Amino acid sequence: MNSSTLNAAKKALTITFSAGSILAVSLLSFNASATSPAHPTDLNQSGHMQNIITSQAFSSSNYQVQDATKMFPAPETGMVQHILTLPKLDDESNYMVEIQIGQTQMVDCNGGSLSGDLQQHSVQGWGYNYYQVDSITQGPTTMMACFKQAKKEAFVPIRAELKIKYDSRLDKVLYLPEGSELRYRVWAVESQFSTSKLLSE
């Protein structure tokens, strides 16, 4: 075998090996995303992921009527109106929005907890839903001895969970007490439905 034939064989072997490696990595990536729902995100200029939802917040003192949400009530004194705008996606039935409500606090090893009653309301005459928490109070906590461990800043959510279907046709509107925080993220389905079948006898 001359040198040119040998080099060609080495090149073919390298290409075959690389393709196999890429396939293996792709399969591993698929398995990981199938078990851990991904968030639909865009890349910004620095290459980092960023959330696709945009948000606005208005108190009673700086409230501005938005054309898309003008049918919703203005925030009352002591309350903040949060508006989440969802961009249109190809198949929105494959997505959900998870919302957390709480406060950032200094916590010790017990972690802390908050209580709040999350209620769903409807805009009369329109049928559009919105969500509201009238007050947030300190909840029960464990009583572990933390000794002299330093406290750290952490987000503490209320116990109420909110997951809603992704629907870009209407902004999501929530009313929360001043001093509280709203966090949100999008979940995406990465795997197909499987069917449960009766075993044949």
PyMOL commands that set and color helices and strands:
alter all, ss='L'
color gray80, all
select helices_A, chain A and resi 3-35+67-69+92-94
alter helices_A, ss='H'
color red, helices_A
select strands_A, chain A and resi 41-43+49-51+54-59+79-85+95-107+114-122+129-138+152-157+162-165+172-177+181-188
alter strands_A, ss='S'
color yellow, strands_A
deselect
rebuild
show_as cartoon
